[in-house]
Amino acid sequence: MKTAISLPDPLFRAAEDAARRLHVSRSQLYSEALREFLDARGREGITEALDRVYTEESGNLDPVLTKIQRKSLGKTW
């Protein structure tokens, strides 16, 4: 999809230089940068969700399971 955006001149020049150094088109550079940005934001959402879960749940292990796990390790524990 074709789109038009406005960028500050210094950012545009930096992107042009990066695209040249990386031997990629401007479109490819912007696409990859946006994809990485969105992926990072998605991971933040996952982290926030896990943080909520772990603040609501106890992090304590069941003592019986702990004993069984230690036994299964044998003498390495």
DRENLO-514944 format. One line per 5 residues: number of its first residue (from 1); their letters; for each residue x, y, z of N, C-alpha, C, O, CB. Coordinates in nm, 2 decimals, decimal comma. Glycine has a CB too. Layout:
REM residues N
NUM = A = X/Y/Z/X/Y/Z/X/Y/Z/X/Y/Z/X/Y/Z; ...;
END
This chain:
REM residues 77
1 = MKTAI = 0,08/-0,12/0,00/0,00/0,00/0,00/0,09/0,12/0,00/0,19/0,13/0,07/-0,10/0,00/0,12; 0,05/0,22/-0,08/0,13/0,34/-0,09/0,07/0,44/0,02/-0,05/0,45/0,03/0,13/0,40/-0,23; 0,16/0,51/0,08/0,12/0,61/0,18/0,21/0,73/0,18/0,33/0,72/0,14/0,10/0,55/0,32; 0,17/0,84/0,23/0,26/0,96/0,24/0,26/1,00/0,39/0,16/1,00/0,46/0,20/1,08/0,16; 0,38/1,03/0,44/0,40/1,07/0,58/0,50/1,19/0,58/0,57/1,21/0,48/0,46/0,96/0,67;
6 = SLPDP = 0,49/1,27/0,69/0,58/1,38/0,70/0,68/1,35/0,81/0,65/1,29/0,92/0,50/1,51/0,74; 0,81/1,37/0,78/0,92/1,35/0,88/1,00/1,47/0,90/1,01/1,55/0,80/1,01/1,23/0,83; 1,06/1,49/1,01/1,15/1,61/1,03/1,27/1,58/0,93/1,31/1,47/0,91/1,20/1,62/1,18; 1,32/1,69/0,88/1,43/1,68/0,78/1,55/1,59/0,83/1,60/1,51/0,76/1,48/1,81/0,75; 1,60/1,61/0,96/1,71/1,53/1,01/1,68/1,38/1,01/1,77/1,30/0,98/1,75/1,58/1,15;
11 = LFRAA = 1,56/1,35/1,05/1,52/1,21/1,05/1,51/1,15/0,91/1,56/1,04/0,89/1,38/1,19/1,12; 1,46/1,22/0,82/1,46/1,18/0,68/1,60/1,15/0,63/1,62/1,05/0,57/1,38/1,28/0,59; 1,69/1,25/0,65/1,83/1,23/0,60/1,89/1,11/0,67/1,96/1,04/0,60/1,91/1,36/0,63; 1,87/1,09/0,80/1,93/0,98/0,87/1,87/0,85/0,81/1,95/0,75/0,79/1,90/0,98/1,02; 1,75/0,84/0,78/1,68/0,72/0,72/1,74/0,70/0,58/1,77/0,59/0,54/1,53/0,74/0,71;
16 = EDAAR = 1,76/0,81/0,50/1,82/0,79/0,37/1,96/0,73/0,38/1,99/0,64/0,30/1,82/0,93/0,29; 2,04/0,78/0,47/2,17/0,73/0,49/2,17/0,59/0,53/2,25/0,51/0,48/2,25/0,82/0,59; 2,08/0,55/0,62/2,07/0,41/0,67/2,03/0,32/0,55/2,09/0,21/0,54/1,97/0,40/0,78; 1,94/0,36/0,47/1,89/0,28/0,36/2,01/0,25/0,26/2,03/0,14/0,21/1,77/0,34/0,29; 2,08/0,36/0,24/2,20/0,35/0,15/2,30/0,25/0,20/2,35/0,16/0,13/2,26/0,49/0,12;
21 = RLHVS = 2,34/0,27/0,33/2,44/0,18/0,39/2,39/0,04/0,40/2,47/-0,05/0,38/2,46/0,23/0,54; 2,26/0,01/0,42/2,21/-0,12/0,43/2,17/-0,18/0,29/2,14/-0,30/0,28/2,09/-0,12/0,52; 2,18/-0,10/0,19/2,15/-0,15/0,05/2,01/-0,20/0,04/1,98/-0,30/-0,01/2,25/-0,26/0,01; 1,92/-0,12/0,10/1,77/-0,15/0,09/1,70/-0,02/0,05/1,75/0,09/0,05/1,72/-0,20/0,23; 1,58/-0,04/0,00/1,50/0,07/-0,05/1,45/0,15/0,07/1,44/0,09/0,18/1,38/0,03/-0,14;
26 = RSQLY = 1,41/0,27/0,05/1,35/0,35/0,16/1,23/0,28/0,21/1,20/0,27/0,33/1,32/0,49/0,11; 1,14/0,23/0,12/1,02/0,16/0,16/1,05/0,04/0,25/0,99/0,01/0,35/0,94/0,11/0,04; 1,15/-0,04/0,21/1,19/-0,16/0,29/1,24/-0,11/0,43/1,21/-0,18/0,53/1,30/-0,24/0,22; 1,32/-0,01/0,43/1,37/0,04/0,56/1,26/0,08/0,65/1,25/0,04/0,77/1,47/0,16/0,54; 1,16/0,16/0,60/1,05/0,21/0,68/0,96/0,09/0,72/0,91/0,08/0,84/0,97/0,31/0,60;
31 = SEALR = 0,94/-0,01/0,63/0,86/-0,12/0,66/0,92/-0,21/0,78/0,85/-0,24/0,87/0,84/-0,21/0,54; 1,05/-0,23/0,77/1,12/-0,31/0,87/1,12/-0,23/1,00/1,10/-0,30/1,11/1,26/-0,34/0,83; 1,14/-0,10/1,00/1,14/-0,02/1,12/1,01/-0,03/1,19/1,00/-0,04/1,31/1,19/0,12/1,09; 0,90/-0,01/1,11/0,77/-0,01/1,17/0,73/-0,15/1,22/0,67/-0,16/1,33/0,66/0,03/1,06; 0,77/-0,25/1,15/0,74/-0,39/1,20/0,81/-0,41/1,33/0,75/-0,47/1,43/0,79/-0,49/1,10;
36 = EFLDA = 0,94/-0,37/1,34/1,01/-0,39/1,47/0,95/-0,31/1,58/0,94/-0,36/1,70/1,16/-0,35/1,45; 0,90/-0,19/1,55/0,84/-0,11/1,65/0,71/-0,17/1,70/0,69/-0,18/1,82/0,80/0,03/1,59; 0,63/-0,22/1,61/0,50/-0,29/1,65/0,53/-0,42/1,72/0,45/-0,45/1,82/0,42/-0,31/1,52; 0,63/-0,49/1,68/0,66/-0,62/1,75/0,70/-0,59/1,90/0,66/-0,66/1,99/0,77/-0,69/1,68; 0,78/-0,48/1,91/0,83/-0,45/2,05/0,71/-0,40/2,13/0,70/-0,44/2,25/0,93/-0,33/2,04;
41 = RGREG = 0,61/-0,33/2,08/0,50/-0,29/2,15/0,41/-0,41/2,19/0,35/-0,41/2,30/0,41/-0,19/2,07; 0,40/-0,51/2,10/0,33/-0,63/2,13/0,39/-0,70/2,24/0,31/-0,75/2,33/0,32/-0,72/2,01; 0,52/-0,71/2,25/0,59/-0,78/2,36/0,56/-0,70/2,49/0,55/-0,77/2,59/0,74/-0,79/2,33; 0,56/-0,57/2,48/0,53/-0,50/2,61/0,39/-0,53/2,66/0,38/-0,54/2,78/0,54/-0,34/2,58; 0,30/-0,55/2,57/0,16/-0,59/2,62/0,17/-0,73/2,69/0,10/-0,75/2,79/0,07/-0,60/2,50;
46 = ITEAL = 0,25/-0,82/2,63/0,26/-0,95/2,69/0,32/-0,94/2,83/0,28/-1,01/2,92/0,34/-1,05/2,60; 0,43/-0,86/2,84/0,50/-0,84/2,97/0,40/-0,78/3,07/0,40/-0,83/3,18/0,62/-0,75/2,95; 0,33/-0,68/3,03/0,23/-0,62/3,12/0,13/-0,72/3,17/0,09/-0,73/3,29/0,16/-0,50/3,06; 0,08/-0,81/3,08/-0,02/-0,91/3,12/0,04/-1,01/3,21/-0,02/-1,05/3,31/-0,07/-0,98/2,99; 0,16/-1,05/3,19/0,23/-1,15/3,28/0,26/-1,08/3,41/0,24/-1,15/3,52/0,36/-1,20/3,22;
51 = DRVYT = 0,29/-0,96/3,41/0,31/-0,89/3,54/0,19/-0,88/3,62/0,19/-0,90/3,74/0,36/-0,74/3,51; 0,07/-0,86/3,56/-0,06/-0,86/3,63/-0,09/-1,00/3,69/-0,13/-1,01/3,80/-0,17/-0,82/3,53; -0,06/-1,10/3,61/-0,09/-1,24/3,66/0,00/-1,27/3,78/-0,05/-1,32/3,88/-0,06/-1,34/3,55; 0,13/-1,24/3,77/0,22/-1,27/3,88/0,20/-1,18/4,01/0,25/-1,22/4,11/0,36/-1,26/3,83; 0,14/-1,07/3,99/0,11/-0,99/4,11/-0,01/-1,04/4,18/-0,03/-1,02/4,30/0,09/-0,84/4,08;
56 = EESGN = -0,10/-1,11/4,11/-0,22/-1,17/4,17/-0,20/-1,31/4,22/-0,28/-1,36/4,31/-0,33/-1,17/4,07; -0,10/-1,38/4,17/-0,08/-1,52/4,20/0,04/-1,54/4,29/0,14/-1,46/4,28/-0,07/-1,61/4,08; 0,04/-1,63/4,38/0,16/-1,66/4,46/0,26/-1,73/4,38/0,24/-1,81/4,29/0,12/-1,76/4,58; 0,39/-1,69/4,40/0,50/-1,75/4,33/0,56/-1,87/4,40/0,66/-1,93/4,36/0,61/-1,65/4,31; 0,49/-1,91/4,51/0,54/-2,02/4,59/0,52/-2,15/4,53/0,41/-2,18/4,47/0,48/-2,02/4,73;
61 = LDPVL = 0,61/-2,24/4,53/0,60/-2,37/4,47/0,53/-2,47/4,58/0,55/-2,45/4,70/0,73/-2,43/4,43; 0,46/-2,56/4,53/0,40/-2,66/4,61/0,51/-2,74/4,67/0,59/-2,80/4,60/0,30/-2,75/4,53; 0,52/-2,76/4,81/0,63/-2,83/4,87/0,64/-2,97/4,83/0,75/-3,03/4,82/0,61/-2,82/5,02; 0,53/-3,04/4,80/0,53/-3,18/4,76/0,60/-3,19/4,62/0,68/-3,28/4,59/0,39/-3,24/4,75; 0,56/-3,10/4,53/0,62/-3,10/4,39/0,76/-3,07/4,40/0,84/-3,12/4,33/0,54/-3,00/4,30;
66 = TKIQR = 0,80/-2,98/4,49/0,94/-2,94/4,50/1,02/-3,06/4,55/1,13/-3,09/4,49/0,96/-2,83/4,60; 0,97/-3,14/4,64/1,04/-3,26/4,69/1,05/-3,36/4,58/1,16/-3,42/4,56/0,96/-3,32/4,81; 0,95/-3,38/4,50/0,95/-3,48/4,39/1,05/-3,43/4,29/1,13/-3,52/4,23/0,81/-3,49/4,33; 1,06/-3,30/4,25/1,15/-3,25/4,16/1,29/-3,27/4,20/1,38/-3,31/4,12/1,12/-3,10/4,13; 1,32/-3,24/4,33/1,46/-3,26/4,38/1,50/-3,41/4,38/1,61/-3,44/4,35/1,46/-3,21/4,53;
71 = KSLGK = 1,40/-3,49/4,41/1,43/-3,64/4,41/1,47/-3,68/4,26/1,56/-3,77/4,24/1,32/-3,72/4,46; 1,39/-3,63/4,17/1,42/-3,67/4,03/1,55/-3,63/3,98/1,60/-3,68/3,88/1,31/-3,61/3,94; 1,61/-3,52/4,04/1,75/-3,48/4,00/1,86/-3,57/4,05/1,97/-3,56/4,00/1,77/-3,34/4,04; 1,82/-3,65/4,15/1,92/-3,74/4,20/2,03/-3,66/4,28/2,01/-3,56/4,34/1,99/-3,83/4,09; 2,16/-3,71/4,26/2,27/-3,65/4,34/2,32/-3,52/4,27/2,40/-3,45/4,33/2,38/-3,74/4,35;
76 = TW = 2,27/-3,48/4,16/2,31/-3,35/4,10/2,26/-3,23/4,17/2,32/-3,13/4,16/2,27/-3,35/3,95; 2,16/-3,25/4,25/2,10/-3,14/4,33/2,17/-3,12/4,45/2,14/-3,03/4,53/1,96/-3,16/4,36;
END
